[in-house]
Amino acid sequence: FLLSPVAGAFADRFDRKRIIVTASLCQVVAALGMLLVRSSGTVWLGCVSVALIAGLASFVAPATQAAIPNLARDNDEMQTATALFGAMWGVMLAVGAAIGGLFAWAFGRDAAFVANSVSFAVAASFVMLVTVRMRWLSLACNNVGLGETARPVFCETSVTATVSVLPPSIAKIKWNG
């Protein structure tokens, strides 16, 4: 939540594949941090681990969503992928939580934490297999899905955006295409 403005800017500025892979690999370590919680004195480690997983997820979500135009071959495919991605996200939350609960019940909390960590590693591995470059300008300047009004804005060699929720000293983010 607090990192969303910065994370969205990262997804626009940097290679989305790198963002997703790096954040997912960091989530592996954070998820394993849950194994360190063994008493009331170490509960704070669990809070830090969960905060790190959530904070890193705020980088994964916009990078994943923003990568769809880079992966789509045309406007129709982009619209279909966006619709499927949105539907899949809701199903994943419901089904994933149920499976996670059943897994923890069947195999125990430590196994569930390890499985969660493995899921982040598997996600990073699948994203590493993507060969298409997932950058902000790669599809926009080919005019796929953009009207004539939006194209000049997205295809400038330098764009400055101001994120209003940040202090002015760090709010200006400059993209160089």
C-alpha positions as CSV (number, residue, x, y, z in Angstrom):
1,F,0.0,0.0,0.0
2,L,2.6,2.5,1.0
3,L,5.1,1.4,-1.7
4,S,2.5,1.4,-4.5
5,P,3.4,4.8,-6.0
6,V,7.1,4.0,-6.0
7,A,6.5,0.4,-7.3
8,G,4.4,1.7,-10.2
9,A,7.1,4.1,-11.1
10,F,9.7,1.3,-11.0
11,A,7.4,-0.8,-13.3
12,D,7.4,2.1,-15.8
13,R,11.1,2.9,-15.6
14,F,12.9,-0.5,-15.3
15,D,12.8,-3.9,-17.0
16,R,9.7,-5.5,-15.6
17,K,11.1,-9.0,-15.9
18,R,14.0,-8.0,-13.6
19,I,11.6,-6.4,-11.1
20,I,9.4,-9.5,-10.9
21,V,12.4,-12.0,-10.6
22,T,14.2,-9.9,-8.1
23,A,11.2,-9.3,-5.9
24,S,10.1,-12.9,-6.1
25,L,13.6,-14.1,-5.1
26,C,13.6,-11.7,-2.2
27,Q,10.2,-13.0,-1.2
28,V,11.7,-16.5,-1.1
29,V,14.0,-15.3,1.7
30,A,11.3,-13.3,3.5
31,A,8.9,-16.4,3.4
32,L,11.7,-18.5,4.9
33,G,11.9,-15.9,7.7
34,M,8.6,-17.2,9.0
35,L,10.5,-20.3,10.1
36,L,12.4,-18.3,12.6
37,V,9.2,-17.6,14.6
38,R,9.4,-20.0,17.5
39,S,8.1,-18.1,20.5
40,S,6.4,-14.9,21.6
41,G,9.8,-13.3,21.6
42,T,10.3,-13.9,17.9
43,V,6.9,-12.9,16.7
44,W,8.4,-9.7,15.5
45,L,10.4,-11.7,12.9
46,G,7.1,-12.9,11.5
47,C,5.8,-9.4,11.3
48,V,8.9,-8.3,9.4
49,S,8.7,-11.3,7.1
50,V,5.0,-10.6,6.2
51,A,5.7,-6.9,5.8
52,L,8.6,-7.7,3.4
53,I,6.5,-10.2,1.4
54,A,3.7,-7.6,1.1
55,G,6.1,-4.8,0.3
56,L,7.8,-6.8,-2.4
57,A,4.4,-7.9,-3.8
58,S,3.6,-4.2,-4.4
59,F,6.4,-4.2,-6.9
60,V,5.4,-7.5,-8.5
61,A,1.8,-6.6,-9.1
62,P,2.3,-3.4,-11.3
63,A,5.2,-4.9,-13.1
64,T,3.2,-8.0,-14.0
65,Q,0.1,-6.0,-15.1
66,A,2.3,-3.6,-17.1
67,A,4.1,-6.4,-18.8
68,I,0.9,-7.6,-20.6
69,P,1.3,-5.1,-23.5
70,N,4.9,-6.2,-23.9
71,L,3.9,-9.8,-24.3
72,A,0.8,-9.3,-26.4
73,R,1.2,-9.5,-30.2
74,D,-1.8,-7.3,-31.0
75,N,-4.6,-5.3,-29.4
76,D,-7.1,-8.2,-29.4
77,E,-4.6,-10.4,-27.6
78,M,-3.8,-7.7,-25.1
79,Q,-7.5,-7.2,-24.3
80,T,-8.0,-11.0,-23.8
81,A,-4.9,-11.3,-21.7
82,T,-5.9,-8.4,-19.5
83,A,-9.4,-9.9,-19.0
84,L,-8.0,-13.4,-18.2
85,F,-5.4,-11.9,-15.9
86,G,-8.0,-10.1,-13.9
87,A,-10.3,-13.1,-13.6
88,M,-7.4,-15.4,-12.7
89,W,-6.3,-13.1,-10.0
90,G,-9.6,-13.4,-8.1
91,V,-9.7,-17.1,-8.5
92,M,-6.1,-17.5,-7.4
93,L,-6.7,-15.6,-4.2
94,A,-9.7,-17.7,-3.2
95,V,-8.4,-21.1,-4.3
96,G,-4.8,-20.4,-3.2
97,A,-5.9,-19.5,0.3
98,A,-8.0,-22.7,0.5
99,I,-5.1,-24.9,-0.8
100,G,-2.7,-23.2,1.6
101,G,-4.9,-23.8,4.6
102,L,-5.4,-27.5,3.7
103,F,-1.6,-27.9,3.1
104,A,-0.8,-26.3,6.5
105,W,-3.4,-28.6,8.1
106,A,-2.1,-31.7,6.4
107,F,1.7,-31.1,6.6
108,G,2.2,-28.4,9.4
109,R,3.1,-24.8,9.6
110,D,6.8,-25.2,8.7
111,A,6.0,-27.2,5.6
112,A,3.5,-24.5,4.6
113,F,6.2,-21.8,5.0
114,V,8.6,-23.7,2.9
115,A,6.0,-24.4,0.2
116,N,5.2,-20.6,0.2
117,S,8.9,-19.9,-0.3
118,V,9.1,-22.5,-3.1
119,S,6.1,-21.0,-4.8
120,F,8.0,-17.6,-5.1
121,A,11.0,-19.4,-6.5
122,V,8.9,-21.3,-9.0
123,A,7.3,-18.0,-10.1
124,A,10.7,-16.4,-10.5
125,S,11.8,-19.4,-12.6
126,F,8.9,-19.2,-14.9
127,V,9.4,-15.4,-15.4
128,M,13.0,-16.0,-16.2
129,L,11.9,-18.3,-19.1
130,V,10.2,-15.3,-20.8
131,T,12.4,-14.2,-23.7
132,V,10.5,-11.0,-24.6
133,R,12.0,-7.8,-23.2
134,M,9.5,-6.3,-20.8
135,R,10.2,-2.6,-21.0
136,W,7.9,0.4,-20.8
137,L,8.4,1.7,-24.4
138,S,8.9,-1.4,-26.4
139,L,5.2,-1.9,-27.4
140,A,3.9,1.6,-26.9
141,C,6.0,3.1,-29.6
142,N,4.8,0.4,-32.1
143,N,1.4,1.9,-31.6
144,V,-0.3,-1.3,-30.5
145,G,-3.4,-0.4,-28.5
146,L,-2.6,3.4,-28.5
147,G,-4.6,6.1,-30.1
148,E,-2.9,8.9,-32.0
149,T,-3.3,11.2,-29.0
150,A,-1.5,8.9,-26.5
151,R,1.3,7.8,-28.8
152,P,3.3,11.0,-28.8
153,V,3.1,11.1,-25.0
154,F,4.4,7.6,-24.5
155,C,7.0,7.7,-27.2
156,E,8.8,10.8,-26.1
157,T,12.5,10.2,-25.4
158,S,12.1,11.8,-21.9
159,V,9.0,12.0,-19.8
160,T,8.8,13.5,-16.3
161,A,6.0,12.4,-14.0
162,T,5.1,13.7,-10.6
163,V,3.8,11.4,-8.0
164,S,1.7,13.6,-5.7
165,V,1.7,11.5,-2.6
166,L,5.5,11.7,-2.3
167,P,7.5,14.7,-1.0
168,P,8.6,17.1,-3.8
169,S,12.2,16.1,-3.4
170,I,11.6,12.5,-4.4
171,A,8.3,12.9,-6.4
172,K,9.8,13.6,-9.8
173,I,10.8,10.5,-11.7
174,K,12.3,10.8,-15.1
175,W,12.1,8.2,-17.8
176,N,14.7,8.1,-20.6
177,G,13.6,6.1,-23.6
